[in-house]
Amino acid sequence: MSSSRPGSRAFVVGLLAAVVLVGPSPAGVCGALAAPAPGTPDATNVRPFFAFGYTRLEDFGDLDHGFGVSAGFEVEGSPHLSYLFRAEWNRLQGEVTYTSTDPAYPYSNTYPVEETAYTWTAGARVHLRAQGRVRAYTECDLGLRLYRGHEEVYTNANVGVSATEEALEGFTVALRFGLTTARPGRGGLFLDGGVETMGAHMDRQAMVPIRLGVTFP
């Protein structure tokens, strides 16, 4: 029994020394245990990103496609999990045809239409791999869409109501899937696509963005 005491004392002395080196409180010890492994990003690492690409539209009346630009910040919580804030601008395009109902003055003219949509979202991204040259990810975002257009142009024949600005604005839900070459703590390229719908009626006014972008370290 007496031979084990020096070992026990050495253990206690070593533990106290570790506490002094890490910090004066138990929180310091816990912080040391929870610290990220070498080569992984710090929890406060923030990476800006920028992307652009094609936007397909579903159930937007005469608008059927567009072009979008997005920018935001990615906060790396771990190699598998990130939190994002995204601001997106979309130029929506299409054609509208006006046809005369007066048989005395028949005519039919087609005009190009361009409108604008703004979206601000926040969400989380899950990377399926912690490391690798190319990593797949899935992302879910919640946010707000603002729309500027002419409500007389857009008629939803499927449900028999007008797609007014009120119906095109409000709470949105977005789901994205993509690939990125940006490793933890570093920059790279990414390509993703998904769908953004109105939270109040997810079966209508969907935007399908396809984005090519760059993540900065």
PEFEN-V986746 format. One record per run of one state. SS is the DSSP state (alpha for helix, beta for strand, coil for the rest). FROM is the first residue (numbers start at 1). LEN is the number of residues. If there is no record, write none. Layout:
SS|FROM|LEN / SS|FROM|LEN
This chain:
coil|1|1 / alpha|2|21 / coil|23|3 / alpha|26|9 / coil|35|10 / beta|45|16 / coil|61|2 / beta|63|14 / coil|77|4 / beta|81|19 / coil|100|3 / alpha|103|3 / coil|106|2 / beta|108|20 / coil|128|7 / beta|135|14 / coil|149|6 / beta|155|2 / coil|157|4 / beta|161|2 / coil|163|2 / alpha|165|4 / coil|169|1 / beta|170|11 / coil|181|7 / beta|188|11 / coil|199|7 / beta|206|10 / coil|216|2
